[in-house]
Amino acid sequence: MSSISLKNVKKSFGAVDILQGIDLEIADGEFTVFVGPSGCGKSTLLRLICGLDEVSAGEIVIDGEIVNDVPPAKRGIAMVFQNYALYPHMSVAQNMGYSLRLAGTDKAEIEKRVGDAAAVLRLDKLLDRKPRQLSGGQRQRVAIGRAIVRKPQVFLFDEPLSNLDAALRVDMRVEIASLKERLGTTMIYVTHDQVEAMTLADKIVVMHAGRVEQVGSPLELYRRPANLFVAGFIGSPRMNVLRAEADERGTLRLENGTVLPVTAPAGARQVSVGIRAEHLSLSDDPGAFVLRGRARVVEHLGSDMFVHVSVDGASDPVIVRCPDEMELAIGSAVSVGFEAANAHLFAPDGQRIVSADARRSAA
């Protein structure tokens, strides 16, 4: 196992800056997920750690050693790619042990390592099969097994589940989570899927436009997003955002004059109020604070129902989480209850300006 330290790591391709100064600490045995939209630089950062690309500036330190000039094969790293890249003419066992054969490892040792990895990944009954005889999930496990047999200090995963269908993705998330617990090795996982990030990570690194927006545990990022980008990216459905204007007392109003039940800090004028779907509710109680609007879309997901409501005075619909058994017609007028204590306030530049414990307005 190894710790990894990134110190002001930059990467440019010609005049195009891809990574703009990444500082990050990954602890020994930690499962860290790089997450962000396509083009944010997460896969590029993974390739720099692996040594497949050279850094333009900064230092990559693995287990206390600067490895900028160390070739990939000597960094103690194994990488699992999006493409399985299995040899079609080789069996599962041959695919898993191929890198060891190239390294001149003793045959008995190869068989032992392949057998041990196959047992961990539940491939021991498939060792004689060819890749064409395997399902997508089984092929992905073979690719992971090929990395395990090398006994690396660090595992790198580059969107390994993106080629799988929805059901297999869920199954493989469980497999990888279980693998993390069994091996205890430092792992870095790249994905654009925030659900994968939330369910797998000890620590999430949210990236955007070549920069790190926030680092923290899944719940830290969900409960206290540092800015609007993180608030919108982490969580499904994404956080609702209401644009409001504050008066001299901090009272927040929507465009149509509706007063929100939270108070802006002194000096704030233009404020974005974030509230998650589970902190809103459909309500007919005239004594409760409510937003008014109409139901436009209803999503039935089994245990839950998400209702998209066009709210009077708001430019974007808000999404409300409700029990699935609720009866609601499209286009019907609804009232939306608002849990002010769970609101998040953001400044015009998108940065967080108040804790999640938003105060109820005295107005």
SULVENZI-V670803 format. One record per residue. SS is DSSP state (@ for helix, = for strand, . for the rest). PHI is phi in radians with two decimals (* if undefined). Layout:
# SULVENZI-V670803
((SS,PHI) (SS,PHI))
This chain:
# SULVENZI-V670803
((.,*) (.,-2.62) (.,-1.60) (=,-2.28) (=,-2.23) (=,-1.93) (=,-2.12) (=,0.87) (=,-1.33) (=,-2.21) (=,-2.51) (=,-2.26) (=,-2.01) (.,1.16) (.,-1.54) (=,-1.66) (=,-1.54) (=,-1.64) (=,-2.05) (=,-2.04) (=,1.81) (=,-1.74) (=,-2.04) (=,-2.76) (=,-2.08) (=,-2.06) (.,-1.33) (.,-1.03) (.,1.41) (.,-1.50) (=,-1.75) (=,-1.94) (=,-1.99) (=,-1.58) (=,-2.30) (.,2.90) (.,-1.23) (.,-0.99) (.,1.52) (.,-1.42) (.,1.85) (@,-1.18) (@,-1.21) (@,-1.07) (@,-1.10) (@,-1.11) (@,-1.16) (@,-1.18) (@,-1.10) (@,-1.25) (.,1.73) (.,-1.30) (.,-2.21) (.,-1.65) (.,-1.26) (.,-1.48) (=,-2.84) (=,1.66) (=,-2.30) (=,-1.96) (=,-2.07) (=,-2.06) (.,0.92) (.,1.48) (=,-1.96) (=,-1.24) (.,-1.99) (.,-0.89) (.,-1.83) (.,-1.53) (.,-1.13) (@,-0.94) (@,-1.15) (@,-1.89) (.,-1.61) (.,1.23) (=,-2.13) (=,-2.13) (=,-2.11) (=,-1.93) (.,-1.64) (.,-1.07) (.,-1.53) (.,-1.07) (.,0.94) (.,-1.53) (.,-1.36) (.,-1.16) (.,-1.51) (.,-1.77) (=,-1.30) (@,-1.00) (@,-1.07) (@,-1.18) (@,-1.08) (@,-1.18) (@,-1.68) (@,-1.10) (@,-1.12) (@,-1.23) (@,-1.09) (@,-1.09) (.,-1.44) (.,1.38) (.,-1.19) (.,-0.98) (@,-1.02) (@,-1.11) (@,-1.16) (@,-1.07) (@,-1.07) (@,-1.14) (@,-1.14) (@,-1.10) (@,-1.11) (@,-1.12) (@,-1.16) (@,-1.12) (@,-1.15) (@,-1.09) (.,-1.69) (.,1.00) (.,-1.97) (.,-1.10) (.,-1.62) (.,-2.03) (.,-1.11) (.,-1.61) (.,-1.41) (=,-1.65) (@,-0.93) (@,-1.15) (@,-1.63) (.,-1.96) (.,-1.34) (@,-1.06) (@,-1.15) (@,-1.17) (@,-1.10) (@,-1.15) (@,-1.16) (@,-1.11) (@,-1.08) (@,-1.18) (@,-1.08) (@,-1.05) (@,-1.35) (@,-1.09) (.,-1.10) (.,-1.36) (.,0.88) (.,-1.31) (.,-1.40) (=,-2.42) (=,-1.79) (=,-2.06) (=,-2.08) (=,-1.88) (.,0.78) (.,-1.23) (.,-1.84) (.,-1.20) (.,-1.57) (.,-1.69) (.,-1.31) (@,-1.04) (@,-1.14) (@,-1.17) (@,-1.06) (@,-1.11) (@,-1.07) (@,-1.28) (@,-1.06) (@,-1.12) (@,-1.06) (@,-1.20) (@,-1.08) (@,-1.18) (@,-1.08) (@,-1.01) (@,-1.21) (@,-1.31) (@,-1.55) (.,1.16) (.,-1.54) (=,-1.03) (=,-2.32) (=,-2.16) (=,-2.22) (=,-1.85) (=,-2.72) (.,-1.76) (.,-1.65) (@,-1.20) (@,-1.16) (@,-1.04) (@,-1.08) (@,-1.17) (@,-1.51) (@,-1.81) (.,-1.39) (.,-1.39) (=,-2.45) (=,-1.91) (=,-1.96) (=,-1.55) (=,-2.01) (=,-2.74) (.,0.93) (.,1.38) (=,-2.22) (=,-1.57) (=,-1.47) (=,-2.87) (=,-2.22) (=,3.05) (.,-1.22) (@,-0.92) (@,-1.24) (@,-1.05) (@,-1.19) (@,-1.25) (@,-1.52) (.,-2.39) (.,-1.10) (.,-1.28) (=,-2.76) (@,-1.14) (@,-1.09) (@,-1.12) (@,-1.03) (@,-1.43) (@,-1.56) (.,-1.63) (.,1.93) (.,-2.38) (.,-1.26) (.,-1.14) (.,-1.07) (=,-1.28) (=,-2.25) (=,-1.94) (=,-1.51) (=,-2.39) (=,-2.17) (=,-1.74) (.,-1.60) (.,-1.16) (.,-1.61) (.,1.55) (=,-1.19) (=,-1.77) (=,-2.24) (.,-1.36) (.,-1.04) (.,-1.56) (.,1.62) (.,-1.05) (=,-1.53) (=,-1.56) (=,-1.52) (=,-2.30) (=,-1.96) (.,-1.37) (.,-1.18) (.,-0.99) (.,1.57) (.,-1.33) (.,-2.17) (=,-1.58) (=,-2.32) (=,-1.75) (=,-1.83) (=,-1.76) (=,-2.62) (.,-1.42) (@,-1.03) (@,-1.32) (@,-1.78) (=,-2.03) (=,-2.63) (=,-1.43) (.,-2.46) (.,-1.92) (.,-1.38) (.,-1.19) (.,-1.49) (.,-1.57) (.,-1.18) (=,-2.45) (=,-1.65) (=,-1.92) (=,-3.10) (=,-2.33) (=,-1.28) (=,-1.89) (=,-2.41) (=,-2.17) (=,-1.87) (=,-1.70) (.,-2.06) (.,1.67) (.,-1.36) (=,-2.21) (=,-2.34) (=,-1.91) (=,-1.91) (=,-1.57) (=,-2.03) (=,-1.39) (=,-1.63) (.,-1.06) (.,1.57) (.,-2.06) (.,-1.33) (.,-2.00) (.,-1.13) (=,-1.90) (=,-1.88) (=,-2.05) (=,-1.54) (=,-2.37) (=,-1.08) (.,-1.18) (.,-1.35) (.,-1.14) (.,-1.61) (.,-2.63) (.,-1.64) (.,-1.08) (.,1.58) (.,-1.28) (=,-1.27) (=,-2.38) (=,-2.03) (=,-1.99) (=,-1.31) (=,-2.30) (.,-1.51) (@,-1.07) (@,-1.13) (@,-1.86) (.,-1.40) (=,-2.19) (=,-1.96) (=,-2.28) (.,-1.34) (.,-1.01) (.,-1.43) (.,1.61) (=,-1.44) (=,-1.13) (.,-2.15) (.,-2.69) (.,-1.19) (.,-1.15) (.,-1.44) (.,-1.11) (.,-1.60) (.,-1.19) (.,-1.22) (.,-1.44) (.,-1.27))
